[in-house]
């Protein structure tokens, strides 16, 4: 079974237009196919890839993305054509148009990584909500403590006393 290191996949997931996406060239590399082959398969099956599954970056977005990732662009190093980017749903759909065993196994791995990223994001959001609820619940009880600490800090700053080594 074909296996790619998880961090190699994670490093190829970007957030563009508010969606987690992967570039056509990165997916082709992971699947072990030519980027042109991947694009032809998508073009032959265009109905399977609505805008929430796959979209093309406009030229300005693509240039800006490259600048953010690589700094100064070298002439001829990057494609002059705007790439296709695939959302999680689009990556899932690719398994139906790319039929190699490697593509299928790597696709399963990518879907698992997308799923674990979503779980991590959800758990972080839940944690933030719990902390905010605790602050609201206990803030009035500790208000006196916070005020005392603020007063101590204020008094120390006003005293003009220097802290540290005296030479």
Secondary structure, 3 states (H helix, E strand, C coil): CCCCCHHHHHCCCEEECCEEEEEHHHHHHHHCCCHHHHHHHHHHCHHHCCCCCEEECCHHHHHHHHHHHHCCCCCCCCCCCCCEEEEHHHHHHHHHHCCCHHHHHHHHHHHHHHHHHHHHHHHHHHHHHHHHHHHHHHHHHHHHHHHHHHHHHHHHHHHCCCCCCCC
